[in-house]
Amino acid sequence: MIKKFCSFLAAAIIMLPAPICSAEGLAGISAKSYVLVEKNTGEIIFEKDPYVKLPMASTTKIMTTLLCLESGDLDTPFVVDSEAIKTEGSSMGLVEGDIVTKRALCIGMLLPSGNDAANAVAVHLGGTFEGFAKMMNQRAAKIGMTRTCFVTPSGLEAEGHGSSAYDMALLAGEAMKNEDFAGICSKQTMKLSFGNPPYDRWLKNTNKLLGSCDGVNGVKTGFTDEAGRCLVSSCERNGISLICVTLNDPNDYADHKALYDKGFSMMEKYTVSASGCTVNVVGGEKDTLRLAADTSVSFGVRKSDIPETEQELNIKHFLYAPVEKDTYAGTVNYYCRGRYVGSSLLYTAEGTDIKKTEKKQNLFQKIRDFFIEL
């Protein structure tokens, strides 16, 4: 594959990133620490002590759920560990001998915030809580969560267990890329089956922003005496996605609404799409063919900001003729200020037939054709 970076035409005028707005200027926010970021670019819009490590309570279950979903085999039934489900705090209602699936446990974690579900997942995947905590911290490192230490799968208090608002925003952005995760955490209620024998029942989401704040589509609530009220949420309006995290916030729902209203008022949608791309052709009437992306990628930028963007092309060295229109030819990755924001598939925007070659004539044929023309 051919791999190279090309600047977008829109980036011909290179501008420095817009300055980060101080959260101190947003009146009435009561969180000890918080951050509002653009989901795709990671740009911080508002913040207050976003890198300070604090306990994050049940928002921990974002990681536990993500690991469970990424482990696959979500719908095979199994019996929960009888000791793991014996825990304090919120519960999805598991009892000894219950038959569940991984998918059901994920719903039990993201909606009613079941500590029993989180513990059941930890033992099922990691063997022990310690083994699963190691898995959590390894995944956190891959995401870039540098101020995070996971000790418990549920978020119940434990020495060293904590994260920063910005790290939790990174985690939420990663988790929302998982279609199963995004589908579950966006639901106010869900019906699922578990028990012994399994039977249908309804679970309700603890996230009251769903249905009460325009565009909110997740993510997770949390509370312990030490952590206070914690909330990680995701919101999309007019093609722009923002993520908000508040830690130790007695007025979290109102604060998220205020941050979203102010943040979206400052942003506008920016769209990028591959242009000017070609692929070489061997043996065709045309030596190169124009390429078109199957989709464009959009993200939010500050109004009047022209972001520095790049595209990374991964195109096949050549195609053999004949080539039909809409033949796959490669991919393009898009970056904004060095951060990956999305990708598209590249297909030929035109086709070409095999190049026709003239047959060589012997001397007799040339003399014959000469007299025929006369």
C-alpha positions in Angstrom: 0.0 0.0 0.0 1.1 3.6 -0.7 1.2 5.5 2.6 1.6 9.3 2.7 0.2 12.4 4.3 -1.4 15.2 2.4 -2.7 18.5 3.8 -6.3 19.4 3.0 -6.8 22.5 1.0 -8.7 23.9 3.9 -5.6 23.8 5.9 -3.6 25.9 3.6 -4.0 28.7 6.2 -2.5 27.1 9.3 -3.9 28.5 12.5 -2.9 27.7 16.1 -5.6 25.9 18.2 -8.1 28.2 19.8 -7.3 29.0 23.4 -9.0 26.8 26.0 -11.8 28.6 27.8 -11.5 28.8 31.5 -14.3 27.0 33.4 -14.0 29.7 36.0 -15.9 31.9 33.6 -18.9 29.6 33.5 -20.9 30.6 36.6 -22.6 28.1 38.8 -20.6 24.9 38.1 -20.3 23.1 41.4 -18.0 20.1 40.5 -14.7 19.7 42.2 -13.3 18.7 38.8 -14.8 18.7 35.3 -14.1 18.8 31.6 -16.1 19.3 28.4 -14.3 18.0 25.3 -15.1 17.5 21.6 -15.4 13.8 21.2 -13.5 13.3 18.0 -10.7 15.9 18.3 -10.3 15.7 22.1 -10.2 19.5 22.2 -11.0 20.8 25.7 -13.7 23.4 25.6 -14.2 24.0 29.4 -12.3 22.6 32.3 -11.5 22.8 36.0 -8.7 20.7 37.3 -9.2 18.1 34.6 -6.0 16.2 35.4 -6.4 15.7 39.1 -6.9 12.1 40.2 -10.1 11.6 42.2 -12.4 8.7 43.0 -14.9 8.1 40.2 -17.4 5.7 41.8 -19.5 3.6 39.4 -18.3 5.4 36.3 -15.7 2.8 36.7 -18.2 0.4 35.1 -17.6 2.1 31.7 -14.3 0.2 31.6 -15.7 -3.0 33.0 -18.5 -3.0 30.4 -16.1 -2.2 27.5 -13.8 -5.1 28.4 -16.8 -7.4 28.7 -18.1 -6.4 25.3 -14.7 -6.6 23.6 -14.3 -10.2 25.0 -16.9 -11.4 22.5 -19.3 -14.4 22.8 -21.9 -12.2 24.4 -24.9 -14.4 24.3 -23.7 -17.8 25.6 -25.4 -18.5 28.9 -23.4 -19.3 32.1 -24.0 -19.5 35.8 -22.8 -16.5 37.8 -20.1 -17.0 40.5 -22.0 -17.2 43.8 -19.4 -15.4 45.8 -18.7 -12.6 43.3 -22.3 -11.3 43.4 -22.3 -10.9 47.2 -21.6 -7.2 47.4 -23.0 -4.0 48.8 -24.6 -1.1 46.9 -26.6 -1.0 43.7 -27.6 -4.3 42.1 -29.2 -5.7 39.0 -30.8 -8.4 41.2 -28.5 -11.4 40.7 -28.9 -14.3 43.1 -27.0 -17.6 43.5 -27.4 -20.0 40.6 -28.7 -17.3 38.2 -28.1 -18.1 34.5 -26.9 -15.0 32.6 -25.1 -13.9 29.5 -22.3 -11.3 29.2 -24.7 -9.0 27.3 -27.2 -9.2 30.2 -24.4 -8.3 32.7 -23.4 -5.3 30.5 -27.0 -4.1 30.6 -27.0 -4.6 34.3 -23.9 -2.5 34.8 -24.8 0.4 32.5 -28.5 0.8 33.4 -29.1 0.0 37.2 -25.3 0.2 37.9 -25.2 -3.3 39.3 -22.2 -4.0 41.4 -23.1 -7.6 41.4 -22.9 -7.6 37.6 -19.5 -5.9 37.6 -18.1 -8.4 40.1 -19.6 -11.3 38.0 -17.9 -10.0 34.9 -14.5 -9.5 36.7 -14.4 -13.1 38.0 -15.7 -14.5 34.7 -13.0 -12.7 32.6 -10.1 -12.2 35.0 -10.5 -15.1 37.3 -10.1 -12.8 40.3 -10.7 -9.1 41.0 -6.9 -8.6 41.0 -6.6 -10.3 37.6 -9.4 -8.2 36.1 -7.9 -5.0 37.6 -4.7 -5.8 35.7 -6.8 -6.1 32.5 -8.5 -2.8 33.2 -5.2 -0.9 33.7 -3.7 -2.4 30.6 -6.6 -1.2 28.5 -6.4 2.2 30.2 -2.8 2.5 29.2 -3.7 1.8 25.5 -6.3 4.6 25.6 -3.8 7.0 27.1 -5.3 7.3 30.6 -2.2 8.4 32.4 -3.8 9.5 35.7 -5.9 6.4 36.3 -5.6 3.3 38.6 -8.4 0.7 38.6 -8.6 -1.5 41.7 -12.3 -2.6 41.8 -14.5 -3.5 38.8 -17.5 -1.7 40.2 -16.1 1.5 41.5 -16.6 0.8 45.2 -14.0 2.5 47.3 -10.5 1.0 47.5 -7.0 2.3 48.1 -5.6 3.9 45.0 -8.7 3.5 42.9 -9.3 6.7 41.0 -9.1 8.7 37.7 -9.1 12.2 36.3 -12.0 14.0 34.5 -9.9 14.1 31.3 -9.0 10.4 31.5 -12.7 9.5 32.0 -13.5 11.6 28.9 -11.0 9.6 26.9 -12.5 6.4 28.2 -16.0 7.5 27.3 -14.9 8.4 23.8 -13.3 5.0 23.3 -16.3 3.2 24.7 -18.8 5.0 22.5 -17.0 3.7 19.5 -18.3 0.3 20.4 -21.8 -0.1 18.9 -23.0 -2.4 21.6 -21.9 -0.1 24.3 -23.4 3.0 22.7 -26.7 1.1 22.1 -27.0 0.0 25.7 -26.1 3.2 27.5 -28.5 5.3 25.4 -31.6 3.3 26.6 -33.7 4.6 29.4 -35.1 1.1 30.0 -34.3 -2.4 28.6 -35.9 -5.8 28.7 -33.6 -8.7 29.3 -33.7 -12.3 30.5 -31.8 -13.9 33.4 -32.4 -16.0 36.5 -32.8 -19.8 37.1 -34.6 -20.5 34.9 -34.1 -17.2 33.0 -37.2 -15.0 32.7 -37.9 -11.6 31.1 -37.6 -8.4 33.3 -37.1 -4.7 32.8 -34.2 -2.6 34.0 -34.1 1.2 34.3 -31.2 3.5 33.6 -30.0 5.7 36.5 -28.9 8.4 34.1 -31.6 11.0 34.3 -30.0 13.2 31.5 -31.5 10.7 29.0 -34.7 12.2 27.8 -34.3 15.4 29.8 -31.3 17.0 28.0 -31.4 17.5 24.2 -29.1 15.1 22.4 -27.7 13.2 25.4 -27.1 9.5 24.4 -25.1 8.1 27.4 -23.0 7.3 29.4 -22.8 6.5 33.1 -23.6 7.7 36.6 -21.8 7.1 39.9 -21.9 7.8 43.6 -20.1 6.8 46.8 -19.6 8.7 50.0 -16.0 9.3 49.2 -16.4 10.2 45.5 -19.7 12.1 45.8 -21.9 12.4 42.7 -20.0 11.5 39.5 -21.3 11.7 36.0 -19.9 10.9 32.5 -22.2 11.9 29.6 -22.2 12.1 25.9 -24.3 14.5 23.7 -24.8 15.1 20.0 -26.3 18.1 18.4 -26.2 19.2 14.8 -23.6 16.6 13.9 -21.3 17.6 16.8 -20.5 15.3 19.6 -19.3 16.5 23.1 -18.4 14.5 26.2 -18.8 16.0 29.7 -17.3 14.6 32.9 -18.0 15.9 36.4 -16.4 14.5 39.5 -17.7 15.2 43.1 -20.5 17.4 41.8 -23.7 17.8 44.0 -25.5 19.4 41.1 -24.3 17.2 38.2 -27.3 17.1 36.0 -27.8 20.9 35.9 -24.1 21.4 35.4 -24.0 19.0 32.4 -26.9 20.8 30.8 -25.3 24.2 31.4 -21.9 23.0 30.0 -23.6 21.5 26.9 -25.7 24.6 26.1 -22.7 26.9 26.4 -20.3 24.5 24.6 -22.5 23.8 21.6 -23.2 27.5 21.2 -19.5 28.0 20.6 -19.1 25.2 18.1 -19.8 24.5 14.4 -19.6 21.4 12.3 -16.5 20.9 10.1 -16.4 18.2 7.4 -13.4 16.6 5.7 -13.4 14.3 2.7 -10.6 12.9 0.5 -9.9 14.9 -2.7 -7.5 14.7 -5.6 -6.7 11.0 -5.0 -5.8 8.7 -7.9 -4.6 5.1 -8.3 -2.3 3.8 -11.1 -3.6 1.3 -13.6 -1.7 -1.4 -15.5 -2.7 -2.3 -19.0 -5.6 0.1 -19.2 -6.7 2.8 -21.7 -6.2 5.2 -18.8 -3.0 5.2 -16.8 -4.6 6.5 -13.6 -8.2 6.6 -12.2 -9.8 9.2 -9.9 -10.8 8.0 -6.5 -13.8 9.0 -4.3 -14.4 8.4 -0.6 -17.4 6.4 0.4 -18.2 8.9 3.2 -17.0 12.2 4.7 -16.0 12.7 8.4 -17.4 15.5 10.5 -16.4 16.9 13.9 -16.9 20.1 15.9 -14.6 23.1 15.8 -14.9 26.5 17.4 -16.8 29.0 15.2 -14.6 30.8 12.7 -11.7 28.3 13.4 -10.0 26.7 10.4 -8.4 23.6 11.9 -5.1 22.1 10.8 -6.1 18.8 9.1 -4.3 16.1 7.3 -5.2 12.9 5.4 -3.2 9.7 5.4 -3.6 7.7 2.1 -3.3 4.0 2.0 -3.8 3.2 -1.7 -3.0 0.1 -3.6 0.2 0.3 -5.7 -1.9 -0.3 -8.9 -5.0 -2.0 -10.3 -5.0 -4.3 -13.4 -7.3 -3.4 -16.3 -10.1 -3.7 -16.9 -11.3 -1.8 -13.9 -14.9 -1.0 -13.2 -16.2 2.1 -11.5 -16.6 1.7 -7.7 -13.7 -0.7 -7.4 -12.1 -0.7 -3.9 -8.7 0.9 -4.0 -7.7 1.7 -0.4 -8.5 3.9 2.6 -7.9 7.4 3.9 -7.4 8.3 7.6 -8.2 11.9 8.7 -6.4 13.8 11.4 -7.1 17.1 13.1 -4.1 18.7 14.7 -2.4 15.3 14.8 -5.3 13.4 16.3 -7.1 10.7 14.4 -10.8 11.7 13.8 -12.0 9.1 11.3 -11.5 7.2 8.1 -13.1 6.5 4.7 -12.9 3.8 2.1 -11.7 4.8 -1.4 -13.3 3.5 -4.6 -12.7 4.3 -8.2 -14.8 7.2 -9.5 -14.5 5.9 -13.1 -13.5 2.8 -15.0 -11.2 1.8 -17.8 -11.0 -1.0 -20.4 -8.0 -2.9 -21.5 -5.7 -1.0 -23.7 -6.1 -2.1 -27.4 -2.8 -3.0 -29.2 -2.3 -3.0 -33.0 -1.3 -6.3 -34.5 2.1 -6.2 -36.3 1.8 -6.9 -40.1 4.2 -8.8 -42.3 5.5 -7.4 -45.6 2.9 -9.2 -47.7 0.0 -7.8 -45.6 1.4 -4.3 -45.8 1.7 -4.5 -49.7 -1.9 -5.9 -49.8 -3.3 -3.1 -47.7 -1.4 -0.6 -49.8 -3.1 -1.7 -53.0 -6.5 -2.0 -51.3 -6.2 1.7 -50.2 -5.3 2.7 -53.8 
